[in-house]
Structure formats: structure tokens, C-alpha cells
């Protein structure tokens, strides 16, 4: 088994997606976020171990 075999190709992976909410976010633990991947539902995406947390910059909606 190679490292590539352990990586899942997720819909819109690598794209910027709207963050709907944070389910779990603690340094030293796995994270989980609710994202808008499709227009008709919200998707829960999990991460590997969180090593740092930084605030998001506000979006410029002008």
C-alpha cells in the first residue's frame, strides 16, 4: 500500500468552500467542520490532528 492509497479524493477538494460551522476544533485533536460543498446540503469534513488555530480574515463582499 502506498501513501496515495490512503488519500481520498473528495468532491471539490482543494477548492475554497463556504464554512457553515465548526463541529470540533481543538489543538492536538482531529478537527471537524461543516462546509457547503453542494447547494442542497451541508457536509461534515474531518481533518487530521490540528496543530494551530488562527482566526479567519473577514471576507470582502464589496
C-alpha angles and dihedrals in degrees: 000000000000129000088254090060089063095054119090120212104228126195109271091358109170093027126108108256131187113263109227097177148326116254097179130358121163128143109249094026136080114272132223129198136183108230135182099238094151131025095239101052148013122251128211112222121188128206137203119256113324110234099179141000124218128177118254119247113244114260117249101231096177 
